[in-house]
Amino acid sequence: MTVQMYGVKWCPDCRRAREFLAKHNVAYTEIDVDADTAASEEVVHRVGKRAVPQLVIDGVWFQPYKPGQGLLVDELKQRLAIQD
């Protein structure tokens, strides 16, 4: 499984996503959209706005949070095949 996370250093939801991935030992590559203009444009192209974090799991884009609700833990576990 390959996992990429598009995010920024200052984002609380990105921090939660990083913590979740680390807690569950999910290897991922992080792409900082503040530092990479092309990556920022890719996020806008894929989701219609510059909303982070965004995960790309085996080529499938997934927004791992809902504004006002936080990290989608159950859905993340399912998509990443994490068993508790």
Beta strands, then each sheet from edge to edge (+ up, - down):
strand 1: 3-7
strand 2: 29-32
strand 3: 54-57
strand 4: 60-62
strand 5: 65-66
strand 6: 70-71
sheet 1: 2+ 1+ 3- 4+
sheet 2: 5+ 6-
end
